[in-house]
Amino acid sequence: MQYLQAVLAALFGVQSSKRQHHHFKNLSVRYLIVLGIVLTVAFVLTITFVVQLVVS
């Protein structure tokens, strides 16, 4: 759950620098990167799907 919170906060830009340092110190950067990529791809696919629905 901490990984998801950290990545979502970073994606939306609402993470304080203190919290960011805490996450990088206590969480695996590898998992943060992988989760960030997965959530970004999911976001892009969702936006693409919604746009296709609206256009057609």
Distance bins in CASP14 RR format, pairs under 12 A and 6 or more apart:
PFRMAT RR
TARGET T0000
AUTHOR 0000-0000-0000
RMODE 2
METHOD distances of the structure
MODEL  1
1 7 0 0 0 0 0 1 0 0 0 0 0
1 8 0 0 0 0 0 1 0 0 0 0 0
1 27 0 0 0 0 0 1 0 0 0 0 0
1 35 0 0 0 0 0 1 0 0 0 0 0
2 8 0 0 0 0 0 1 0 0 0 0 0
2 9 0 0 0 0 0 1 0 0 0 0 0
2 19 0 0 0 0 0 1 0 0 0 0 0
2 22 0 0 0 0 1 0 0 0 0 0 0
2 23 1 0 0 1 0 0 0 0 0 0 0
2 24 0 0 0 0 0 1 0 0 0 0 0
2 26 1 0 0 1 0 0 0 0 0 0 0
2 27 1 0 0 1 0 0 0 0 0 0 0
2 28 0 0 0 0 0 1 0 0 0 0 0
2 31 0 0 0 0 1 0 0 0 0 0 0
2 32 0 0 0 0 1 0 0 0 0 0 0
2 35 0 0 0 0 0 1 0 0 0 0 0
3 9 0 0 0 0 0 1 0 0 0 0 0
3 10 0 0 0 0 0 1 0 0 0 0 0
3 23 0 0 0 0 1 0 0 0 0 0 0
3 24 0 0 0 0 0 1 0 0 0 0 0
3 26 0 0 0 0 0 1 0 0 0 0 0
3 27 1 0 0 1 0 0 0 0 0 0 0
3 28 0 0 0 0 1 0 0 0 0 0 0
3 29 0 0 0 0 0 1 0 0 0 0 0
3 30 0 0 0 0 0 1 0 0 0 0 0
3 31 1 0 1 0 0 0 0 0 0 0 0
3 32 1 0 0 1 0 0 0 0 0 0 0
3 33 0 0 0 0 0 1 0 0 0 0 0
3 34 0 0 0 0 1 0 0 0 0 0 0
3 35 1 0 1 0 0 0 0 0 0 0 0
3 36 0 0 0 0 1 0 0 0 0 0 0
3 38 0 0 0 0 0 1 0 0 0 0 0
3 39 0 0 0 0 0 1 0 0 0 0 0
4 10 0 0 0 0 0 1 0 0 0 0 0
4 11 0 0 0 0 0 1 0 0 0 0 0
4 23 0 0 0 0 0 1 0 0 0 0 0
4 27 0 0 0 0 0 1 0 0 0 0 0
4 31 0 0 0 0 0 1 0 0 0 0 0
4 32 0 0 0 0 0 1 0 0 0 0 0
4 34 0 0 0 0 0 1 0 0 0 0 0
4 35 1 0 0 1 0 0 0 0 0 0 0
4 36 0 0 0 0 1 0 0 0 0 0 0
4 38 0 0 0 0 0 1 0 0 0 0 0
4 39 0 0 0 0 1 0 0 0 0 0 0
5 11 0 0 0 0 0 1 0 0 0 0 0
5 12 0 0 0 0 0 1 0 0 0 0 0
5 14 0 0 0 0 0 1 0 0 0 0 0
5 15 0 0 0 0 1 0 0 0 0 0 0
5 19 0 0 0 0 1 0 0 0 0 0 0
5 20 0 0 0 0 0 1 0 0 0 0 0
5 22 0 0 0 0 0 1 0 0 0 0 0
5 23 0 0 0 0 1 0 0 0 0 0 0
5 27 0 0 0 0 1 0 0 0 0 0 0
5 32 0 0 0 0 0 1 0 0 0 0 0
5 35 0 0 0 0 0 1 0 0 0 0 0
5 39 0 0 0 0 0 1 0 0 0 0 0
6 12 0 0 0 0 0 1 0 0 0 0 0
6 13 0 0 0 0 0 1 0 0 0 0 0
6 14 0 0 0 0 0 1 0 0 0 0 0
6 15 1 0 0 1 0 0 0 0 0 0 0
6 16 0 0 0 0 0 1 0 0 0 0 0
6 19 0 0 0 0 1 0 0 0 0 0 0
6 20 0 0 0 0 1 0 0 0 0 0 0
6 21 0 0 0 0 0 1 0 0 0 0 0
6 22 0 0 0 0 1 0 0 0 0 0 0
6 23 1 0 1 0 0 0 0 0 0 0 0
6 24 0 0 0 0 1 0 0 0 0 0 0
6 25 0 0 0 0 0 1 0 0 0 0 0
6 26 0 0 0 0 1 0 0 0 0 0 0
6 27 1 0 0 1 0 0 0 0 0 0 0
6 28 0 0 0 0 0 1 0 0 0 0 0
6 29 0 0 0 0 0 1 0 0 0 0 0
6 31 0 0 0 0 1 0 0 0 0 0 0
6 32 1 0 0 1 0 0 0 0 0 0 0
6 33 0 0 0 0 0 1 0 0 0 0 0
6 35 0 0 0 0 1 0 0 0 0 0 0
6 36 0 0 0 0 1 0 0 0 0 0 0
6 39 0 0 0 0 0 1 0 0 0 0 0
7 13 0 0 0 0 0 1 0 0 0 0 0
7 14 0 0 0 0 0 1 0 0 0 0 0
7 15 0 0 0 0 1 0 0 0 0 0 0
7 20 0 0 0 0 0 1 0 0 0 0 0
7 23 0 0 0 0 1 0 0 0 0 0 0
7 27 0 0 0 0 1 0 0 0 0 0 0
7 29 0 0 0 0 0 1 0 0 0 0 0
7 31 0 0 0 0 1 0 0 0 0 0 0
7 32 1 0 0 1 0 0 0 0 0 0 0
7 33 0 0 0 0 1 0 0 0 0 0 0
7 34 0 0 0 0 1 0 0 0 0 0 0
7 35 1 0 1 0 0 0 0 0 0 0 0
7 36 1 0 1 0 0 0 0 0 0 0 0
7 37 0 0 0 0 1 0 0 0 0 0 0
7 38 0 0 0 0 1 0 0 0 0 0 0
7 39 1 0 1 0 0 0 0 0 0 0 0
7 40 0 0 0 0 1 0 0 0 0 0 0
7 42 0 0 0 0 0 1 0 0 0 0 0
7 43 0 0 0 0 0 1 0 0 0 0 0
8 14 0 0 0 0 1 0 0 0 0 0 0
8 15 0 0 0 0 1 0 0 0 0 0 0
8 23 0 0 0 0 0 1 0 0 0 0 0
8 32 0 0 0 0 0 1 0 0 0 0 0
8 35 0 0 0 0 1 0 0 0 0 0 0
8 36 0 0 0 0 1 0 0 0 0 0 0
8 38 0 0 0 0 0 1 0 0 0 0 0
8 39 1 0 0 1 0 0 0 0 0 0 0
8 40 0 0 0 0 0 1 0 0 0 0 0
8 42 0 0 0 0 0 1 0 0 0 0 0
8 43 0 0 0 0 0 1 0 0 0 0 0
9 15 1 1 0 0 0 0 0 0 0 0 0
9 16 0 0 0 0 1 0 0 0 0 0 0
9 17 0 0 0 0 0 1 0 0 0 0 0
9 19 1 0 0 1 0 0 0 0 0 0 0
9 20 0 0 0 0 1 0 0 0 0 0 0
9 22 0 0 0 0 0 1 0 0 0 0 0
9 23 0 0 0 0 1 0 0 0 0 0 0
9 32 0 0 0 0 0 1 0 0 0 0 0
9 36 0 0 0 0 0 1 0 0 0 0 0
9 39 0 0 0 0 0 1 0 0 0 0 0
10 16 0 0 0 0 0 1 0 0 0 0 0
10 17 0 0 0 0 0 1 0 0 0 0 0
10 19 0 0 0 0 1 0 0 0 0 0 0
10 20 1 0 0 1 0 0 0 0 0 0 0
10 23 0 0 0 0 1 0 0 0 0 0 0
10 24 0 0 0 0 0 1 0 0 0 0 0
10 27 0 0 0 0 0 1 0 0 0 0 0
10 29 0 0 0 0 0 1 0 0 0 0 0
10 32 0 0 0 0 1 0 0 0 0 0 0
10 33 0 0 0 0 0 1 0 0 0 0 0
10 35 0 0 0 0 1 0 0 0 0 0 0
10 36 1 0 0 1 0 0 0 0 0 0 0
10 39 0 0 0 0 1 0 0 0 0 0 0
10 40 0 0 0 0 0 1 0 0 0 0 0
11 32 0 0 0 0 0 1 0 0 0 0 0
11 35 0 0 0 0 0 1 0 0 0 0 0
11 36 1 0 0 1 0 0 0 0 0 0 0
11 37 0 0 0 0 0 1 0 0 0 0 0
11 38 0 0 0 0 0 1 0 0 0 0 0
11 39 1 0 0 1 0 0 0 0 0 0 0
11 40 1 0 0 1 0 0 0 0 0 0 0
11 42 0 0 0 0 0 1 0 0 0 0 0
11 43 1 0 0 1 0 0 0 0 0 0 0
11 44 0 0 0 0 0 1 0 0 0 0 0
12 39 0 0 0 0 0 1 0 0 0 0 0
12 43 0 0 0 0 0 1 0 0 0 0 0
13 19 0 0 0 0 0 1 0 0 0 0 0
13 20 0 0 0 0 1 0 0 0 0 0 0
14 20 0 0 0 0 0 1 0 0 0 0 0
15 21 0 0 0 0 0 1 0 0 0 0 0
15 22 0 0 0 0 1 0 0 0 0 0 0
15 23 1 0 0 1 0 0 0 0 0 0 0
15 24 0 0 0 0 0 1 0 0 0 0 0
15 32 0 0 0 0 0 1 0 0 0 0 0
16 22 0 0 0 0 1 0 0 0 0 0 0
16 23 0 0 0 0 0 1 0 0 0 0 0
17 23 0 0 0 0 0 1 0 0 0 0 0
17 24 0 0 0 0 0 1 0 0 0 0 0
18 24 0 0 0 0 0 1 0 0 0 0 0
18 25 0 0 0 0 0 1 0 0 0 0 0
19 25 0 0 0 0 0 1 0 0 0 0 0
19 26 0 0 0 0 0 1 0 0 0 0 0
19 27 0 0 0 0 0 1 0 0 0 0 0
20 26 0 0 0 0 0 1 0 0 0 0 0
20 27 0 0 0 0 0 1 0 0 0 0 0
20 29 0 0 0 0 0 1 0 0 0 0 0
20 32 0 0 0 0 0 1 0 0 0 0 0
21 27 0 0 0 0 0 1 0 0 0 0 0
23 29 0 0 0 0 1 0 0 0 0 0 0
23 31 0 0 0 0 0 1 0 0 0 0 0
23 32 1 0 0 1 0 0 0 0 0 0 0
23 35 0 0 0 0 0 1 0 0 0 0 0
24 30 0 0 0 0 0 1 0 0 0 0 0
24 31 0 0 0 0 0 1 0 0 0 0 0
24 32 1 0 0 1 0 0 0 0 0 0 0
24 33 0 0 0 0 0 1 0 0 0 0 0
25 32 0 0 0 0 0 1 0 0 0 0 0
26 32 0 0 0 0 0 1 0 0 0 0 0
27 33 0 0 0 0 0 1 0 0 0 0 0
27 34 0 0 0 0 0 1 0 0 0 0 0
27 35 0 0 0 0 1 0 0 0 0 0 0
28 34 0 0 0 0 1 0 0 0 0 0 0
28 35 0 0 0 0 0 1 0 0 0 0 0
29 35 0 0 0 0 0 1 0 0 0 0 0
29 36 0 0 0 0 0 1 0 0 0 0 0
30 36 0 0 0 0 0 1 0 0 0 0 0
30 37 0 0 0 0 0 1 0 0 0 0 0
31 37 0 0 0 0 0 1 0 0 0 0 0
31 38 0 0 0 0 0 1 0 0 0 0 0
32 38 0 0 0 0 0 1 0 0 0 0 0
32 39 0 0 0 0 0 1 0 0 0 0 0
33 39 0 0 0 0 0 1 0 0 0 0 0
33 40 0 0 0 0 0 1 0 0 0 0 0
34 40 0 0 0 0 0 1 0 0 0 0 0
34 41 0 0 0 0 0 1 0 0 0 0 0
35 41 0 0 0 0 0 1 0 0 0 0 0
35 42 0 0 0 0 0 1 0 0 0 0 0
36 42 0 0 0 0 1 0 0 0 0 0 0
36 43 0 0 0 0 1 0 0 0 0 0 0
36 44 0 0 0 0 0 1 0 0 0 0 0
37 43 0 0 0 0 0 1 0 0 0 0 0
37 44 0 0 0 0 0 1 0 0 0 0 0
38 44 0 0 0 0 0 1 0 0 0 0 0
38 45 0 0 0 0 0 1 0 0 0 0 0
39 45 0 0 0 0 0 1 0 0 0 0 0
39 46 0 0 0 0 0 1 0 0 0 0 0
40 46 0 0 0 0 0 1 0 0 0 0 0
40 47 0 0 0 0 0 1 0 0 0 0 0
41 47 0 0 0 0 0 1 0 0 0 0 0
41 48 0 0 0 0 0 1 0 0 0 0 0
42 48 0 0 0 0 0 1 0 0 0 0 0
42 49 0 0 0 0 0 1 0 0 0 0 0
43 49 0 0 0 0 0 1 0 0 0 0 0
43 50 0 0 0 0 0 1 0 0 0 0 0
44 50 0 0 0 0 0 1 0 0 0 0 0
44 51 0 0 0 0 0 1 0 0 0 0 0
45 51 0 0 0 0 0 1 0 0 0 0 0
45 52 0 0 0 0 0 1 0 0 0 0 0
46 52 0 0 0 0 0 1 0 0 0 0 0
46 53 0 0 0 0 0 1 0 0 0 0 0
47 53 0 0 0 0 0 1 0 0 0 0 0
47 54 0 0 0 0 0 1 0 0 0 0 0
48 54 0 0 0 0 0 1 0 0 0 0 0
48 55 0 0 0 0 0 1 0 0 0 0 0
49 55 0 0 0 0 0 1 0 0 0 0 0
49 56 0 0 0 0 0 1 0 0 0 0 0
50 56 0 0 0 0 0 1 0 0 0 0 0
END
